[in-house]
Amino acid sequence: MEETTDVVTVFPIVRLDPAGGFLVVDPHECQFRRYDRHGKLLAHFGSKGQGPKEFERPTVAIRLPSREILVIDRRVKFTILDSTGTQLVRTVVPPVGAIEDADVVDDSTVLLAGLAGADPDSPMLHLWDYRRNQVRRSFFRPFSSYRYKDVAATAGWVQAAIRADTIAATFSPSDTVYLFSVDGTSLASIPIPPSHFRKAYPLSNAAEADLQRRREWLSTFDLVAAVSWADTAGFLVPYQSFVNGRPIWKLLGVRRTGRLWFDDPDAPRLLTADSLGQELVFVEQGAEVPNRWRIASVRRRS
């Protein structure tokens, strides 16, 4: 992926662009970028700050059905850019709080994933009418049903992906893929079968106030990072460990029946996948910096 004096890849959060190529935000650089399929930089926008053309922590960029590009700044604002990603169209005061992920539902609705308010038991998936800036419905309260509240409070983010009329969602400390209809009705919960994935356990009282022991505790279990559809076979679930505060990426696949498809604790970081699971984008295995990507496809076996 092309870099310049103004564009350096530190931690890319990537979505495939329906218009071709990739939409990228980098929360470390507080910047949005658009690339073509071959890695040529087509546009970049933003710098650190809270002004109209600045970001504090961008978490995702998606292309709306209007062809405009929505960039979500986690707690500050939503920024809408023109179709090229170079001009500010408008900024929107978000109707809900800390948004980590988003996906298009239809020509007026975007699914937002993140905590609605200060209460950790608030709903974490929201159907947002982006034309009217109104939330039509909020649902999915994983915090209330998760056993270890200190784990959920430390690392309780939600990610989601839509395929046709079904939403797949994950809650980072939970080894489960949750399915919903696009109107928010719960359809199923698919537990990840026993594998390399290490389940979380609560922080001891002795370690709670000790920073080093807390970091050691975080390195003893895995967290689900996201979810992607894998055609009709099931789901790709990237997950991660933390060693000395640094993420170690892994990847597993689970069938819709709940059967483990594969589990690779040495997989490179999965950046994104298309809604059919036919095209996957990884950081290249062994790359010294995350601006070298590899496009792959799912190999189907009988």
C-alpha positions as semicolon CSV with decimal commas, in nm:
position;residue;x (nm);y (nm);z (nm)
1;M;0,000;0,000;0,000
2;E;0,145;0,330;-0,112
3;E;0,281;0,562;0,156
4;T;0,391;0,926;0,137
5;T;0,536;1,184;0,373
6;D;0,176;1,249;0,486
7;V;0,052;0,888;0,488
8;V;0,216;0,620;0,702
9;T;0,048;0,288;0,777
10;V;0,050;0,211;1,150
11;F;-0,276;0,028;1,230
12;P;-0,505;0,003;0,927
13;I;-0,874;-0,071;0,976
14;V;-0,994;-0,179;0,634
15;R;-1,319;-0,225;0,445
16;L;-1,360;-0,329;0,084
17;D;-1,496;-0,039;-0,119
18;P;-1,805;-0,126;-0,327
19;A;-1,670;0,120;-0,582
20;G;-1,345;-0,078;-0,600
21;G;-1,035;-0,086;-0,386
22;F;-1,020;-0,021;-0,013
23;L;-1,144;0,228;0,246
24;V;-0,903;0,262;0,537
25;V;-0,885;0,448;0,865
26;D;-0,577;0,455;1,086
27;P;-0,663;0,552;1,444
28;H;-0,296;0,601;1,530
29;E;-0,254;0,853;1,248
30;C;-0,609;0,995;1,282
31;Q;-0,656;0,969;0,907
32;F;-0,887;0,830;0,637
33;R;-0,746;0,686;0,312
34;R;-0,877;0,542;-0,010
35;Y;-0,671;0,299;-0,220
36;D;-0,728;0,122;-0,546
37;R;-0,703;-0,256;-0,566
38;H;-0,332;-0,244;-0,645
39;G;-0,241;-0,031;-0,345
40;K;-0,223;0,308;-0,515
41;L;-0,320;0,589;-0,279
42;L;-0,619;0,772;-0,430
43;A;-0,710;1,004;-0,143
44;H;-0,637;1,084;0,219
45;F;-0,820;1,309;0,459
46;G;-0,784;1,431;0,815
47;S;-0,535;1,481;1,095
48;K;-0,545;1,470;1,473
49;G;-0,787;1,705;1,646
50;Q;-1,155;1,775;1,700
51;G;-1,214;2,021;1,418
52;P;-1,439;1,959;1,114
53;K;-1,152;1,807;0,912
54;E;-0,986;1,626;1,203
55;F;-1,027;1,298;1,391
56;E;-0,960;1,184;1,746
57;R;-0,988;0,808;1,692
58;P;-1,145;0,697;1,365
59;T;-1,271;0,340;1,391
60;V;-1,422;0,255;1,052
61;A;-1,506;0,398;0,709
62;I;-1,782;0,265;0,483
63;R;-1,937;0,376;0,155
64;L;-2,303;0,469;0,181
65;P;-2,559;0,386;-0,090
66;S;-2,551;0,758;-0,178
67;R;-2,185;0,696;-0,281
68;E;-2,067;0,926;-0,002
69;I;-1,818;0,790;0,250
70;L;-1,899;0,773;0,622
71;V;-1,604;0,795;0,862
72;I;-1,682;0,725;1,226
73;D;-1,477;0,898;1,494
74;R;-1,537;0,682;1,797
75;R;-1,671;0,934;2,049
76;V;-1,656;1,268;1,870
77;K;-1,853;1,280;1,545
78;F;-1,948;1,114;1,220
79;T;-1,784;1,267;0,913
80;I;-1,939;1,233;0,568
81;L;-1,704;1,281;0,272
82;D;-1,781;1,306;-0,097
83;S;-1,751;1,003;-0,322
84;T;-1,380;1,060;-0,380
85;G;-1,295;1,087;-0,010
86;T;-1,130;1,426;-0,053
87;Q;-1,401;1,680;0,035
88;L;-1,596;1,726;0,357
89;V;-1,972;1,716;0,294
90;R;-2,093;1,749;0,652
91;T;-2,035;1,634;1,007
92;V;-2,301;1,466;1,219
93;V;-2,338;1,459;1,596
94;P;-2,366;1,085;1,666
95;P;-2,697;0,970;1,816
96;V;-2,517;0,700;2,019
97;G;-2,182;0,676;2,197
98;A;-1,861;0,479;2,143
99;I;-1,903;0,323;1,797
100;E;-1,647;0,061;1,696
101;D;-1,793;-0,080;1,374
102;A;-2,055;-0,016;1,106
103;D;-2,213;-0,185;0,804
104;V;-2,476;-0,082;0,549
105;V;-2,823;-0,234;0,592
106;D;-3,012;-0,058;0,310
107;D;-3,033;0,278;0,130
108;S;-3,122;0,465;0,448
109;T;-3,002;0,246;0,735
110;V;-2,658;0,174;0,879
111;L;-2,587;-0,081;1,150
112;L;-2,372;0,075;1,424
113;A;-2,185;-0,141;1,676
114;G;-2,083;0,012;2,006
115;L;-2,197;0,116;2,350
116;A;-2,490;0,356;2,348
117;G;-2,409;0,535;2,673
118;A;-2,221;0,516;3,001
119;D;-2,414;0,212;3,123
120;P;-2,222;-0,102;3,013
121;D;-2,551;-0,291;2,999
122;S;-2,681;-0,058;2,727
123;P;-2,765;-0,210;2,386
124;M;-2,461;-0,241;2,159
125;L;-2,615;-0,276;1,812
126;H;-2,815;0,010;1,661
127;L;-3,014;0,055;1,341
128;W;-2,938;0,416;1,243
129;D;-3,133;0,614;0,983
130;Y;-2,843;0,819;0,852
131;R;-3,063;1,049;0,648
132;R;-3,259;1,164;0,956
133;N;-2,985;1,093;1,214
134;Q;-3,223;0,881;1,419
135;V;-3,179;0,541;1,581
136;R;-3,472;0,321;1,481
137;R;-3,391;0,037;1,716
138;S;-3,115;-0,075;1,955
139;F;-3,057;-0,434;2,067
140;F;-2,796;-0,692;2,185
141;R;-2,694;-0,656;2,552
142;P;-2,401;-0,900;2,589
143;F;-2,259;-0,739;2,903
144;S;-2,553;-0,843;3,122
145;S;-2,526;-1,212;3,034
146;Y;-2,145;-1,235;3,039
147;R;-2,018;-1,402;3,353
148;Y;-1,697;-1,207;3,424
149;K;-1,783;-0,838;3,446
150;D;-1,424;-0,719;3,500
151;V;-1,319;-0,887;3,175
152;A;-1,612;-0,735;2,986
153;A;-1,540;-0,391;3,132
154;T;-1,175;-0,414;3,027
155;A;-1,225;-0,546;2,673
156;G;-1,591;-0,552;2,578
157;W;-1,613;-0,429;2,223
158;V;-1,866;-0,547;1,963
159;Q;-1,815;-0,608;1,591
160;A;-2,074;-0,702;1,330
161;A;-2,112;-0,797;0,964
162;I;-2,423;-0,825;0,746
163;R;-2,492;-1,080;0,477
164;A;-2,827;-1,054;0,296
165;D;-3,085;-1,034;0,576
166;T;-2,872;-1,161;0,866
167;I;-2,638;-0,986;1,109
168;A;-2,347;-1,176;1,262
169;A;-2,204;-1,013;1,576
170;T;-1,933;-1,084;1,832
171;F;-1,859;-0,961;2,183
172;S;-1,482;-0,968;2,232
173;P;-1,452;-1,172;2,555
174;S;-1,727;-1,417;2,455
175;D;-1,648;-1,725;2,243
176;T;-1,977;-1,698;2,054
177;V;-2,111;-1,576;1,720
178;Y;-2,454;-1,415;1,763
179;L;-2,702;-1,400;1,476
180;F;-2,982;-1,145;1,433
181;S;-3,226;-1,052;1,161
182;V;-3,180;-0,705;1,013
183;D;-3,468;-0,582;1,228
184;G;-3,281;-0,687;1,543
185;T;-3,460;-1,015;1,622
186;S;-3,231;-1,273;1,783
187;L;-3,190;-1,581;1,562
188;A;-2,915;-1,798;1,711
189;S;-2,603;-1,813;1,925
190;I;-2,320;-2,027;1,787
191;P;-2,052;-2,115;2,043
192;I;-1,696;-2,154;1,921
193;P;-1,598;-2,521;1,977
194;P;-1,296;-2,614;2,194
195;S;-0,979;-2,522;2,007
196;H;-0,674;-2,301;2,058
197;F;-0,902;-2,019;2,173
198;R;-0,838;-1,950;2,544
199;K;-1,138;-1,838;2,746
200;A;-1,114;-1,546;2,984
201;Y;-1,129;-1,566;3,361
202;P;-1,166;-1,291;3,625
203;L;-0,889;-1,067;3,749
204;S;-0,778;-1,144;4,103
205;N;-0,813;-0,880;4,374
206;A;-0,436;-0,877;4,424
207;A;-0,372;-0,800;4,058
208;E;-0,639;-0,532;4,021
209;A;-0,418;-0,246;4,138
210;D;-0,089;-0,386;4,000
211;L;-0,029;-0,273;3,642
212;Q;0,227;-0,544;3,562
213;R;0,012;-0,823;3,699
214;R;-0,285;-0,682;3,509
215;R;-0,086;-0,696;3,183
216;E;0,015;-1,053;3,261
217;W;-0,350;-1,140;3,320
218;L;-0,446;-0,992;2,982
219;S;-0,190;-1,219;2,814
220;T;-0,350;-1,538;2,951
221;F;-0,669;-1,537;2,743
222;D;-0,787;-1,451;2,392
223;L;-1,032;-1,191;2,267
224;V;-1,249;-1,208;1,957
225;A;-1,149;-0,921;1,729
226;A;-1,421;-0,934;1,461
227;V;-1,639;-1,161;1,250
228;S;-1,667;-1,213;0,874
229;W;-1,901;-1,427;0,669
230;A;-1,752;-1,724;0,485
231;D;-2,004;-1,788;0,209
232;T;-2,274;-2,029;0,329
233;A;-2,023;-2,240;0,522
234;G;-2,004;-2,027;0,832
235;F;-1,787;-1,754;0,976
236;L;-1,427;-1,640;0,996
237;V;-1,341;-1,521;1,345
238;P;-1,010;-1,338;1,389
239;Y;-0,901;-1,336;1,751
240;Q;-0,601;-1,206;1,939
241;S;-0,375;-1,248;2,237
242;F;-0,180;-0,970;2,402
243;V;0,186;-1,017;2,490
244;N;0,350;-0,722;2,665
245;G;0,062;-0,510;2,544
246;R;0,112;-0,606;2,177
247;P;-0,157;-0,798;1,985
248;I;-0,082;-1,144;1,845
249;W;-0,329;-1,228;1,569
250;K;-0,499;-1,565;1,512
251;L;-0,786;-1,692;1,299
252;L;-1,049;-1,964;1,323
253;G;-1,349;-2,071;1,121
254;V;-1,675;-2,206;1,260
255;R;-1,958;-2,362;1,063
256;R;-2,314;-2,240;1,106
257;T;-2,384;-2,579;1,264
258;G;-2,133;-2,493;1,539
259;R;-1,866;-2,734;1,416
260;L;-1,508;-2,610;1,416
261;W;-1,390;-2,559;1,059
262;F;-1,025;-2,470;1,131
263;D;-0,817;-2,289;1,394
264;D;-0,483;-2,131;1,303
265;P;-0,301;-1,962;1,594
266;D;-0,023;-1,856;1,354
267;A;-0,244;-1,682;1,097
268;P;-0,162;-1,327;0,983
269;R;-0,400;-1,047;1,073
270;L;-0,725;-1,061;0,874
271;L;-0,804;-0,704;0,772
272;T;-1,139;-0,752;0,600
273;A;-1,350;-0,984;0,386
274;D;-1,633;-0,933;0,142
275;S;-1,990;-1,009;0,248
276;L;-1,984;-1,346;0,071
277;G;-1,655;-1,456;0,221
278;Q;-1,507;-1,505;-0,124
279;E;-1,229;-1,248;-0,091
280;L;-1,011;-1,205;0,218
281;V;-0,746;-0,941;0,282
282;F;-0,458;-1,012;0,522
283;V;-0,148;-0,830;0,634
284;E;0,121;-1,030;0,455
285;Q;0,273;-1,299;0,674
286;G;0,611;-1,186;0,802
287;A;0,578;-0,827;0,678
288;E;0,783;-0,587;0,890
289;V;0,521;-0,313;0,855
290;P;0,145;-0,346;0,796
291;N;0,137;-0,180;0,452
292;R;0,197;-0,510;0,270
293;W;-0,129;-0,693;0,213
294;R;-0,225;-1,021;0,054
295;I;-0,561;-1,104;-0,107
296;A;-0,679;-1,462;-0,060
297;S;-0,988;-1,675;-0,106
298;V;-1,148;-1,949;0,101
299;R;-1,053;-2,297;-0,016
300;R;-1,359;-2,519;-0,015
301;R;-1,315;-2,879;0,087
302;S;-1,566;-3,158;0,091
